[in-house]
Amino acid sequence: MQTLCDIPLSSVAYLSNIFKSSKLTTIETILFWSILYIGTGTILWNSLDYFLPNTMHGFLFERMELTIQDWWKYTLYTHVAGGLTCLISSLLQYSKLLLKRTPRIHRYLGHIYALSIITTVFPTGVALSFTAKGGTSGMIGFLILSFATLITLLLGMIAIFKRNIKSHQAWITRSFALITTAITFRSLQIILGSLNISPDTNYQLSLWLSISINLILAEYYIKKS
């Protein structure tokens, strides 16, 4: 078994330089955007069953006792639509080319992102938290996720009103990281499911890990960007 002492000093130095570097490496950038676009595409494709006629999404089969309640069903649909709007509108927000050549589009997409969170994602997320799977742990997790998403967005908006671009980028990145927990959450559910973990434990672990992982990655991105 290889120990830390057996690792070549050149490899240690290389890893050290990566973390000390003030910029993302090319590999990191490609990996970041590949996962993001593929994940968003997958989420979008899997969400079509919510809106196509004569279809029912698999999640609804898991919560059949709630689907008979119109308020829950339509709140869920609104939440899904708002979340997808946030994901799609934010994908181009990190394009330096777009910001430089057409800043109006950047602002327009930013307005869509903010309005989606304030008017749909946050209120529906809070409402759905009280019926979330995973018991108290699941409810608290989704409540924290909902409020953290809103608060980071508002702090980002305040920063841009004060013309503090750096702070704006940092807070919006954190908000975006929380929005994209949907991608990490689904991925972790598949991974943990293959380990024969019970569904309830899987759900709770996937929820809390997705929040933690995404926030850590957001701080890493902020530091190196």
C-alpha positions in Angstrom: 0.0 0.0 0.0 1.4 3.4 -1.0 1.9 5.9 1.8 2.3 9.6 1.7 6.1 9.2 2.0 6.1 7.2 -1.2 4.5 9.9 -3.3 7.1 11.7 -5.4 7.9 15.2 -4.2 7.1 16.5 -7.7 3.5 15.3 -7.4 3.1 16.9 -4.0 4.5 20.2 -5.3 2.1 20.0 -8.3 -0.9 19.5 -6.1 0.3 22.3 -3.8 0.6 24.7 -6.7 -2.9 23.8 -7.9 -4.4 24.9 -4.5 -2.2 28.0 -4.3 -3.0 29.1 -7.8 -5.2 32.1 -8.1 -6.9 30.8 -11.2 -8.8 27.6 -12.2 -6.8 25.3 -14.4 -8.0 24.4 -17.9 -8.9 20.9 -16.7 -10.9 22.2 -13.8 -12.7 24.7 -16.0 -13.6 22.0 -18.5 -14.7 19.6 -15.8 -16.8 22.2 -14.0 -18.7 23.3 -17.1 -19.1 19.8 -18.5 -20.7 18.5 -15.3 -22.9 21.6 -15.1 -24.2 21.4 -18.6 -24.6 17.6 -18.6 -26.3 17.7 -15.2 -28.6 20.5 -16.2 -29.5 18.7 -19.4 -30.2 15.5 -17.5 -32.4 17.3 -14.9 -34.3 19.0 -17.7 -34.9 15.8 -19.6 -36.0 13.9 -16.4 -38.4 16.7 -15.5 -40.3 16.6 -18.8 -42.6 13.9 -17.3 -44.0 16.6 -14.9 -45.4 18.6 -17.8 -46.0 16.2 -20.7 -49.7 14.9 -21.1 -50.5 11.4 -20.0 -47.3 11.0 -18.1 -46.4 10.8 -14.4 -42.9 11.5 -13.0 -41.4 8.7 -10.9 -41.3 11.0 -7.8 -45.1 11.4 -7.9 -45.4 7.6 -7.6 -43.3 7.8 -4.4 -45.7 10.4 -2.9 -49.0 9.1 -4.1 -50.6 10.1 -0.8 -49.8 13.7 -1.5 -50.7 13.8 -5.2 -54.4 13.9 -4.4 -53.9 17.2 -2.7 -54.1 19.9 -5.4 -52.1 22.5 -3.4 -49.1 20.1 -3.1 -49.1 18.9 -6.7 -49.3 22.4 -8.2 -46.8 23.7 -5.7 -44.4 21.0 -6.8 -44.9 21.8 -10.5 -44.3 25.5 -9.8 -41.1 24.6 -7.8 -39.8 22.4 -10.6 -40.6 25.1 -13.3 -38.9 27.8 -11.2 -35.8 25.6 -10.6 -35.4 24.8 -14.2 -35.8 28.5 -15.1 -33.0 29.3 -12.6 -30.7 26.7 -14.0 -31.2 27.6 -17.7 -31.0 31.4 -17.1 -27.8 31.1 -15.1 -25.8 28.9 -17.4 -24.6 31.8 -19.5 -24.1 34.2 -16.6 -20.5 33.1 -16.2 -19.6 33.8 -19.8 -17.1 36.6 -19.9 -17.8 37.0 -23.7 -21.5 37.6 -23.1 -20.8 40.0 -20.2 -18.3 42.0 -22.4 -20.3 42.1 -25.6 -23.9 42.1 -24.5 -24.1 43.2 -20.8 -27.8 43.9 -21.3 -28.5 40.1 -21.9 -26.4 39.4 -18.8 -28.6 41.7 -16.7 -31.8 40.4 -18.3 -30.9 36.8 -17.5 -29.9 37.9 -14.0 -33.4 39.4 -13.5 -35.0 36.2 -14.6 -32.8 34.2 -12.2 -33.6 36.5 -9.3 -37.3 36.7 -10.0 -37.5 32.9 -10.3 -36.0 32.4 -6.9 -38.0 35.2 -5.1 -41.4 34.4 -6.7 -41.3 30.6 -7.1 -38.3 28.6 -5.9 -38.1 30.1 -2.4 -41.8 30.1 -1.4 -42.6 26.8 -2.9 -39.4 25.3 -1.5 -40.4 26.4 2.0 -44.0 25.0 1.5 -42.7 21.6 0.2 -40.1 21.3 3.0 -42.9 20.4 5.5 -43.9 17.4 3.5 -40.3 16.4 2.5 -39.1 12.8 2.7 -36.5 12.0 5.4 -38.6 13.2 8.4 -37.3 16.1 10.5 -33.8 15.9 8.9 -35.3 16.2 5.4 -37.5 19.1 6.5 -34.7 21.1 8.1 -32.4 20.4 5.2 -34.8 21.8 2.7 -35.7 24.8 4.8 -32.0 25.6 5.2 -31.5 25.2 1.5 -34.5 27.4 0.6 -33.5 30.3 3.0 -29.8 30.0 2.1 -30.6 30.3 -1.6 -32.7 33.4 -1.0 -30.3 35.1 1.4 -27.3 34.6 -0.8 -29.2 36.0 -3.8 -30.3 39.1 -1.8 -26.7 39.7 -0.7 -25.6 39.4 -4.3 -28.3 41.9 -5.3 -27.3 44.3 -2.6 -23.6 44.1 -3.6 -24.4 44.9 -7.3 -26.5 47.9 -6.2 -23.5 49.1 -4.3 -21.3 48.5 -7.5 -19.3 45.9 -5.6 -18.7 43.5 -8.5 -16.4 41.1 -6.6 -18.8 40.6 -3.7 -21.7 40.3 -6.2 -20.0 37.5 -8.1 -19.1 35.7 -4.8 -22.7 35.7 -3.4 -24.4 34.9 -6.7 -21.9 32.0 -7.1 -23.0 30.7 -3.7 -26.7 31.1 -4.6 -26.0 29.3 -7.9 -24.2 26.5 -6.0 -27.3 26.0 -3.8 -29.6 26.0 -6.9 -27.5 23.3 -8.5 -27.8 21.0 -5.5 -30.6 19.4 -7.6 -27.9 17.9 -9.8 -25.6 16.8 -7.0 -28.6 15.4 -5.0 -29.8 13.2 -7.9 -26.2 12.0 -8.6 -25.6 11.1 -5.0 -28.9 9.2 -4.7 -27.8 7.0 -7.6 -24.3 6.5 -6.1 -25.5 5.7 -2.6 -28.3 3.6 -3.9 -25.8 1.3 -5.5 -24.3 0.7 -1.9 -27.5 -0.8 -0.7 -28.2 2.0 1.7 -31.8 2.3 2.9 -34.0 4.7 0.9 -34.6 7.1 3.9 -30.9 7.2 4.8 -29.9 7.6 1.2 -32.3 10.6 0.8 -31.1 12.3 4.0 -27.4 11.7 3.2 -27.8 12.9 -0.4 -29.6 16.1 0.7 -27.0 17.2 3.3 -24.0 16.0 1.3 -25.2 17.9 -1.8 -25.5 21.1 0.1 -22.1 20.7 1.7 -20.3 19.6 -1.4 -21.8 22.4 -3.5 -20.9 25.1 -1.0 -17.4 23.8 -0.7 -17.0 23.8 -4.5 -18.4 27.3 -4.6 -15.8 28.6 -2.1 -13.1 26.8 -4.1 -14.4 28.5 -7.3 -14.6 31.9 -5.7 -11.1 31.6 -4.3 -9.5 30.6 -7.6 -11.6 32.9 -9.8 
